[in-house]
Amino acid sequence: PRRGRPWTERDDQELRKLLAGRQRTADVATALGRTVDAVRGRAQQLGLRLNSSQRPWRRPPRDLT
């Protein structure tokens, strides 16, 4: 667990990658070994937009083929 540990450049890169992949915030937190609040806070510091299950219209369309 990384609770209380500072964010590294590698952590930031992984956070960007997971968010770009449209991962849920809870899944991102689990993948990084962080809390959801830690992920939200870091994303805000980096100016990143979190994915929201409340806004499904923001998800990219699925391939229907």
MOPAC internal coordinates of N, CA, C and O (Angstrom, degrees):
PM7 1SCF
backbone

  N    0.0000 0     0.00 0     0.00 0    0    0    0
  C    1.4625 1     0.00 0     0.00 0    1    0    0
  C    1.5222 1   111.01 1     0.00 0    2    1    0
  O    1.2310 1   121.17 1   -37.58 1    3    2    1
  N    1.3026 1   115.36 1   142.42 1    3    2    1
  C    1.4650 1   119.97 1  -177.48 1    5    3    2
  C    1.5187 1   112.63 1  -107.90 1    6    5    3
  O    1.2310 1   120.02 1  -164.92 1    7    6    5
  N    1.2947 1   117.57 1    15.08 1    7    6    5
  C    1.4634 1   119.43 1  -178.19 1    9    7    6
  C    1.5166 1   110.36 1   -55.75 1   10    9    7
  O    1.2310 1   121.55 1   -48.75 1   11   10    9
  N    1.3248 1   114.65 1   131.25 1   11   10    9
  C    1.4473 1   120.32 1   177.87 1   13   11   10
  C    1.5151 1   114.51 1    82.51 1   14   13   11
  O    1.2310 1   120.00 1   175.18 1   15   14   13
  N    1.3044 1   117.61 1    -4.82 1   15   14   13
  C    1.4628 1   120.09 1   179.23 1   17   15   14
  C    1.5182 1   110.04 1   -87.14 1   18   17   15
  O    1.2310 1   120.81 1   -32.64 1   19   18   17
  N    1.3149 1   116.06 1   147.36 1   19   18   17
  C    1.4652 1   118.80 1   177.29 1   21   19   18
  C    1.5276 1   111.26 1   -66.80 1   22   21   19
  O    1.2310 1   121.49 1   -27.25 1   23   22   21
  N    1.3169 1   114.76 1   152.75 1   23   22   21
  C    1.4685 1   120.79 1   177.24 1   25   23   22
  C    1.5237 1   108.83 1   -77.34 1   26   25   23
  O    1.2310 1   120.77 1   -42.89 1   27   26   25
  N    1.3018 1   116.13 1   137.11 1   27   26   25
  C    1.4643 1   121.11 1   177.13 1   29   27   26
  C    1.5346 1   108.10 1  -101.74 1   30   29   27
  O    1.2310 1   121.32 1   -11.30 1   31   30   29
  N    1.3207 1   115.08 1   168.70 1   31   30   29
  C    1.4665 1   120.07 1   176.29 1   33   31   30
  C    1.5332 1   109.74 1   -61.27 1   34   33   31
  O    1.2310 1   120.58 1   142.80 1   35   34   33
  N    1.3099 1   116.50 1   -37.20 1   35   34   33
  C    1.4651 1   120.70 1   178.57 1   37   35   34
  C    1.5403 1   110.83 1   -64.24 1   38   37   35
  O    1.2310 1   120.64 1   139.15 1   39   38   37
  N    1.3438 1   116.38 1   -40.85 1   39   38   37
  C    1.4649 1   120.72 1   176.40 1   41   39   38
  C    1.5286 1   110.23 1   -61.46 1   42   41   39
  O    1.2310 1   120.88 1   136.14 1   43   42   41
  N    1.3294 1   115.93 1   -43.86 1   43   42   41
  C    1.4677 1   120.42 1   179.67 1   45   43   42
  C    1.5267 1   111.12 1   -62.03 1   46   45   43
  O    1.2310 1   120.40 1   138.39 1   47   46   45
  N    1.3179 1   116.84 1   -41.61 1   47   46   45
  C    1.4645 1   120.66 1   178.87 1   49   47   46
  C    1.5257 1   110.85 1   -63.28 1   50   49   47
  O    1.2310 1   120.62 1   137.35 1   51   50   49
  N    1.3188 1   116.43 1   -42.65 1   51   50   49
  C    1.4645 1   120.68 1   179.61 1   53   51   50
  C    1.5336 1   110.18 1   -66.43 1   54   53   51
  O    1.2310 1   120.62 1   140.42 1   55   54   53
  N    1.3157 1   116.42 1   -39.58 1   55   54   53
  C    1.4619 1   120.65 1   177.10 1   57   55   54
  C    1.5249 1   110.37 1   -60.14 1   58   57   55
  O    1.2310 1   120.35 1   133.19 1   59   58   57
  N    1.3187 1   116.93 1   -46.81 1   59   58   57
  C    1.4706 1   120.86 1   178.43 1   61   59   58
  C    1.5356 1   111.01 1   -60.07 1   62   61   59
  O    1.2310 1   120.88 1   136.51 1   63   62   61
  N    1.3287 1   115.92 1   -43.49 1   63   62   61
  C    1.4582 1   120.92 1  -178.67 1   65   63   62
  C    1.5323 1   110.97 1   -63.40 1   66   65   63
  O    1.2310 1   120.19 1   133.64 1   67   66   65
  N    1.3133 1   117.25 1   -46.36 1   67   66   65
  C    1.4592 1   120.98 1  -178.65 1   69   67   66
  C    1.5290 1   111.68 1   -65.62 1   70   69   67
  O    1.2310 1   120.43 1   139.42 1   71   70   69
  N    1.3179 1   116.78 1   -40.58 1   71   70   69
  C    1.4625 1   119.44 1   178.94 1   73   71   70
  C    1.5228 1   110.99 1   -68.84 1   74   73   71
  O    1.2310 1   120.15 1   143.43 1   75   74   73
  N    1.3197 1   117.31 1   -36.57 1   75   74   73
  C    1.4617 1   120.45 1   177.21 1   77   75   74
  C    1.5250 1   110.68 1   -66.02 1   78   77   75
  O    1.2310 1   120.56 1   152.39 1   79   78   77
  N    1.3312 1   116.53 1   -27.61 1   79   78   77
  C    1.4548 1   121.96 1   178.01 1   81   79   78
  C    1.5166 1   113.03 1   -83.11 1   82   81   79
  O    1.2310 1   120.55 1  -170.99 1   83   82   81
  N    1.3148 1   116.56 1     9.01 1   83   82   81
  C    1.4690 1   123.04 1   176.31 1   85   83   82
  C    1.5317 1   113.06 1    63.89 1   86   85   83
  O    1.2310 1   120.52 1  -147.66 1   87   86   85
  N    1.3263 1   116.61 1    32.34 1   87   86   85
  C    1.4620 1   120.74 1   178.03 1   89   87   86
  C    1.5324 1   110.11 1   -75.11 1   90   89   87
  O    1.2310 1   121.19 1   -32.45 1   91   90   89
  N    1.3323 1   115.34 1   147.55 1   91   90   89
  C    1.4674 1   119.66 1   175.92 1   93   91   90
  C    1.5178 1   108.87 1   -67.08 1   94   93   91
  O    1.2310 1   120.68 1   -30.43 1   95   94   93
  N    1.3283 1   116.31 1   149.57 1   95   94   93
  C    1.4595 1   121.36 1  -178.30 1   97   95   94
  C    1.5275 1   110.69 1   -57.35 1   98   97   95
  O    1.2310 1   119.87 1   138.75 1   99   98   97
  N    1.3228 1   117.85 1   -41.25 1   99   98   97
  C    1.4642 1   120.94 1   179.60 1  101   99   98
  C    1.5294 1   111.01 1   -63.43 1  102  101   99
  O    1.2310 1   120.24 1   141.79 1  103  102  101
  N    1.3170 1   117.14 1   -38.21 1  103  102  101
  C    1.4649 1   120.76 1   178.52 1  105  103  102
  C    1.5268 1   111.34 1   -69.30 1  106  105  103
  O    1.2310 1   120.71 1   142.77 1  107  106  105
  N    1.3165 1   116.25 1   -37.23 1  107  106  105
  C    1.4648 1   121.00 1   177.08 1  109  107  106
  C    1.5315 1   109.27 1   -63.34 1  110  109  107
  O    1.2310 1   120.70 1   134.70 1  111  110  109
  N    1.3178 1   116.26 1   -45.30 1  111  110  109
  C    1.4610 1   120.84 1   179.56 1  113  111  110
  C    1.5246 1   110.92 1   -59.38 1  114  113  111
  O    1.2310 1   120.52 1   134.98 1  115  114  113
  N    1.3188 1   116.61 1   -45.02 1  115  114  113
  C    1.4628 1   120.77 1   179.06 1  117  115  114
  C    1.5235 1   111.02 1   -62.22 1  118  117  115
  O    1.2310 1   120.50 1   135.22 1  119  118  117
  N    1.3300 1   116.65 1   -44.78 1  119  118  117
  C    1.4675 1   121.07 1  -178.87 1  121  119  118
  C    1.5273 1   111.82 1   -62.44 1  122  121  119
  O    1.2310 1   120.76 1   145.70 1  123  122  121
  N    1.3254 1   116.15 1   -34.30 1  123  122  121
  C    1.4606 1   120.50 1  -177.94 1  125  123  122
  C    1.5303 1   112.97 1   -91.91 1  126  125  123
  O    1.2310 1   120.30 1   172.97 1  127  126  125
  N    1.3193 1   117.02 1    -7.03 1  127  126  125
  C    1.4598 1   119.71 1  -177.11 1  129  127  126
  C    1.5118 1   112.18 1    68.87 1  130  129  127
  O    1.2310 1   121.15 1  -145.84 1  131  130  129
  N    1.3237 1   115.40 1    34.16 1  131  130  129
  C    1.4669 1   122.43 1  -178.52 1  133  131  130
  C    1.5186 1   109.16 1  -122.41 1  134  133  131
  O    1.2310 1   120.82 1   -10.73 1  135  134  133
  N    1.3198 1   116.04 1   169.27 1  135  134  133
  C    1.4557 1   120.00 1   174.12 1  137  135  134
  C    1.5252 1   108.98 1   -83.76 1  138  137  135
  O    1.2310 1   121.04 1   -18.99 1  139  138  137
  N    1.3231 1   115.62 1   161.01 1  139  138  137
  C    1.4616 1   120.12 1   176.80 1  141  139  138
  C    1.5235 1   109.48 1   -60.26 1  142  141  139
  O    1.2310 1   120.28 1   138.22 1  143  142  141
  N    1.3267 1   117.06 1   -41.78 1  143  142  141
  C    1.4675 1   120.14 1   179.32 1  145  143  142
  C    1.5217 1   111.82 1   -62.60 1  146  145  143
  O    1.2310 1   120.22 1   142.51 1  147  146  145
  N    1.3329 1   117.18 1   -37.49 1  147  146  145
  C    1.4688 1   120.43 1   178.33 1  149  147  146
  C    1.5242 1   110.44 1   -65.13 1  150  149  147
  O    1.2310 1   120.70 1   138.48 1  151  150  149
  N    1.3251 1   116.28 1   -41.52 1  151  150  149
  C    1.4673 1   120.40 1   178.71 1  153  151  150
  C    1.5253 1   110.03 1   -65.01 1  154  153  151
  O    1.2310 1   120.41 1   135.40 1  155  154  153
  N    1.3122 1   116.82 1   -44.60 1  155  154  153
  C    1.4709 1   120.10 1   178.54 1  157  155  154
  C    1.5231 1   111.40 1   -60.27 1  158  157  155
  O    1.2310 1   120.87 1   135.20 1  159  158  157
  N    1.3242 1   115.94 1   -44.80 1  159  158  157
  C    1.4658 1   120.13 1  -179.53 1  161  159  158
  C    1.5149 1   112.34 1   -64.13 1  162  161  159
  O    1.2310 1   120.47 1   136.32 1  163  162  161
  N    1.3166 1   116.71 1   -43.68 1  163  162  161
  C    1.4669 1   119.78 1  -179.11 1  165  163  162
  C    1.5170 1   111.00 1   -68.00 1  166  165  163
  O    1.2310 1   120.77 1   139.41 1  167  166  165
  N    1.3357 1   116.14 1   -40.59 1  167  166  165
  C    1.4612 1   119.42 1   178.28 1  169  167  166
  C    1.5311 1   110.01 1   -60.14 1  170  169  167
  O    1.2310 1   120.78 1   139.13 1  171  170  169
  N    1.3095 1   116.11 1   -40.87 1  171  170  169
  C    1.4636 1   119.40 1   179.00 1  173  171  170
  C    1.5326 1   110.79 1   -64.59 1  174  173  171
  O    1.2310 1   120.52 1   137.31 1  175  174  173
  N    1.3259 1   116.62 1   -42.69 1  175  174  173
  C    1.4649 1   120.41 1   178.57 1  177  175  174
  C    1.5219 1   111.71 1   -60.47 1  178  177  175
  O    1.2310 1   120.75 1   143.85 1  179  178  177
  N    1.3258 1   116.18 1   -36.15 1  179  178  177
  C    1.4648 1   121.03 1  -178.02 1  181  179  178
  C    1.5267 1   112.56 1   -87.82 1  182  181  179
  O    1.2310 1   120.55 1   176.17 1  183  182  181
  N    1.3340 1   116.56 1    -3.83 1  183  182  181
  C    1.4651 1   120.06 1  -179.69 1  185  183  182
  C    1.5131 1   113.04 1    74.11 1  186  185  183
  O    1.2310 1   120.38 1  -151.34 1  187  186  185
  N    1.3342 1   116.88 1    28.66 1  187  186  185
  C    1.4559 1   121.61 1  -179.06 1  189  187  186
  C    1.5230 1   110.32 1   -95.72 1  190  189  187
  O    1.2310 1   120.85 1   -31.95 1  191  190  189
  N    1.3046 1   115.99 1   148.05 1  191  190  189
  C    1.4611 1   121.33 1   178.08 1  193  191  190
  C    1.5167 1   109.07 1   -94.17 1  194  193  191
  O    1.2310 1   121.12 1   -49.29 1  195  194  193
  N    1.3223 1   115.46 1   130.71 1  195  194  193
  C    1.4584 1   120.71 1   176.99 1  197  195  194
  C    1.5140 1   109.84 1   -83.79 1  198  197  195
  O    1.2310 1   120.84 1   -28.03 1  199  198  197
  N    1.3065 1   116.00 1   151.97 1  199  198  197
  C    1.4499 1   121.60 1   175.97 1  201  199  198
  C    1.5176 1   108.15 1   -82.22 1  202  201  199
  O    1.2310 1   120.76 1   -37.06 1  203  202  201
  N    1.3020 1   116.15 1   142.94 1  203  202  201
  C    1.4519 1   120.40 1  -176.20 1  205  203  202
  C    1.5115 1   110.69 1  -125.03 1  206  205  203
  O    1.2310 1   120.80 1   -51.25 1  207  206  205
  N    1.3257 1   116.08 1   128.75 1  207  206  205
  C    1.4573 1   120.21 1   174.75 1  209  207  206
  C    1.5211 1   110.55 1   -71.55 1  210  209  207
  O    1.2310 1   120.51 1   167.12 1  211  210  209
  N    1.3190 1   116.63 1   -12.88 1  211  210  209
  C    1.4546 1   121.31 1   178.63 1  213  211  210
  C    1.5258 1   111.93 1   -81.97 1  214  213  211
  O    1.2310 1   120.35 1   169.90 1  215  214  213
  N    1.3217 1   116.93 1   -10.10 1  215  214  213
  C    1.4587 1   121.95 1  -177.87 1  217  215  214
  C    1.5246 1   110.60 1  -127.23 1  218  217  215
  O    1.2310 1   120.38 1  -112.87 1  219  218  217
  N    1.3322 1   116.87 1    67.13 1  219  218  217
  C    1.4686 1   118.04 1  -176.11 1  221  219  218
  C    1.5251 1   113.61 1   -64.28 1  222  221  219
  O    1.2310 1   119.65 1   159.59 1  223  222  221
  N    1.3101 1   118.26 1   -20.41 1  223  222  221
  C    1.4653 1   120.17 1  -179.95 1  225  223  222
  C    1.5229 1   111.79 1   -69.85 1  226  225  223
  O    1.2310 1   119.62 1   168.22 1  227  226  225
  N    1.3090 1   118.34 1   -11.78 1  227  226  225
  C    1.4623 1   121.25 1   177.91 1  229  227  226
  C    1.5257 1   112.26 1   -85.99 1  230  229  227
  O    1.2310 1   120.49 1   169.74 1  231  230  229
  N    1.3161 1   116.68 1   -10.26 1  231  230  229
  C    1.4582 1   119.80 1   178.86 1  233  231  230
  C    1.5225 1   109.55 1   -74.67 1  234  233  231
  O    1.2310 1   120.24 1   -33.96 1  235  234  233
  N    1.3156 1   117.15 1   146.04 1  235  234  233
  C    1.4579 1   118.90 1   177.34 1  237  235  234
  C    1.5306 1   109.45 1   -67.93 1  238  237  235
  O    1.2310 1   120.40 1   -30.78 1  239  238  237
  N    1.3218 1   116.85 1   149.22 1  239  238  237
  C    1.4746 1   119.03 1  -179.24 1  241  239  238
  C    1.5157 1   111.54 1   -63.24 1  242  241  239
  O    1.2310 1   121.06 1   -33.48 1  243  242  241
  N    1.3160 1   115.57 1   146.52 1  243  242  241
  C    1.4570 1   121.07 1   177.55 1  245  243  242
  C    1.5154 1   109.79 1   -81.58 1  246  245  243
  O    1.2310 1   121.63 1   -30.79 1  247  246  245
  N    1.3083 1   114.49 1   149.21 1  247  246  245
  C    1.4643 1   119.80 1   177.30 1  249  247  246
  C    1.5328 1   108.09 1   -73.02 1  250  249  247
  O    1.2310 1   120.07 1   -62.73 1  251  250  249
  N    1.2923 1   117.47 1   117.27 1  251  250  249
  C    1.4557 1   122.07 1  -175.27 1  253  251  250
  C    1.5164 1   113.31 1   -91.01 1  254  253  251
  O    1.2310 1   119.72 1  -174.15 1  255  254  253
  N    1.3165 1   118.14 1     5.85 1  255  254  253
  C    1.4681 1   120.63 1  -179.72 1  257  255  254
  C    1.4942 1   112.03 1   -87.54 1  258  257  255
  O    1.2310 1   120.10 1   180.00 1  259  258  257

